[in-house]
Amino acid sequence: MPTLSDETFLETTADRLAALPTVQAVTLGGSRTQGTHRPDSDWDMAVYYRGPFTPADLRAIGWRGEVSEIGDWGGGVFNGGAWLTIDDRRVDVHYRDLDVVEHVLAEAEEGRYEVEPLLFHLAGIPTYLLAAELAINRVLRGTLPRPAAFPRRLRATAHARWLDAARATLAYALANHAPAGRRTEVAGAVAVAATQAAHAVLAAQGEWVTNEKRLLERAGLRAVDDLIASLADDTGEKGPTDALTTARQLIESTNRERSTTL
């Protein structure tokens, strides 16, 4: 059982993280910042550093858990972190290189971004996720740039790019997997395309995204669950084709209804 109150725990943990060499700021993010947390939710924190950051310094604090090296999480904007237990609480600590963060912010203002693969994310992550964190997360120590709003240029380019990706995902599955009756591949394509389309809708609406956990609900695409279920229940030869066609119709209609603010 925790021995500290939530606020005391947060203050003492932030102090320890802020004292690490080259760390300029510490933030709290995730569900506990957005008000969607449960009592057993993790505490998502990040250290923003300038110059070389040495994970061994974090490891030396002595908290129980796993501390990765720089680049162990793929080497992109999510370049590493730690899974820790602190005062009987589960804590994730993400590494954030301020030089990378500032570059991503500048690119986002011009409507430019990249999509990087990341474990547990169906569609990958847009690099502007770093800007989303700055806009949403709570700064506990130090100071950080904070976007005033979702950049206008990014709203247009991200909407178009994500929607094109969703259409292409479905088109490929319709041409290659559905005729062969590959239900698993079709189900995967529907899930990925729905997630891509959800990114498109929320970008058009100027809403920041930090992960995929509630992405479909926020974009009004949760009905895709019924399509996935139909693939398991329907044994007819046209099942996969029907599911892909219906997914395309759902994505297009939701996009028209929800992306009118561009």
Salt bridges, closest charged atoms under 4 A:
ASP6 OD1 - ARG89 NH2 2.83
GLU7 OE2 - ARG138 NH2 3.35
GLU11 OE1 - ARG141 NH2 2.78
ASP15 OD1 - ARG141 NE 2.82
ASP40 OD1 - ARG38 NE 3.15
ASP42 OD1 - ARG90 NH1 2.53
GLU69 OE2 - ARG59 NH2 2.88
ASP87 OD2 - ARG89 NH1 2.56
ASP99 OD1 - ARG50 NH1 2.83
GLU102 OE2 - ARG50 NH2 2.78
GLU107 OE2 - ARG112 NH2 2.93
GLU110 OE1 - ARG153 NH1 2.31
GLU114 OE1 - ARG161 NH2 4.00
GLU133 OE1 - ARG96 NE 2.84
ASP164 OD1 - ARG167 NH1 3.78
GLU207 OE1 - ARG218 NH2 3.22
GLU217 OE2 - ARG222 NH1 3.06
ASP225 OD1 - ARG222 NH2 2.97
GLU252 OE2 - ARG167 NE 2.68
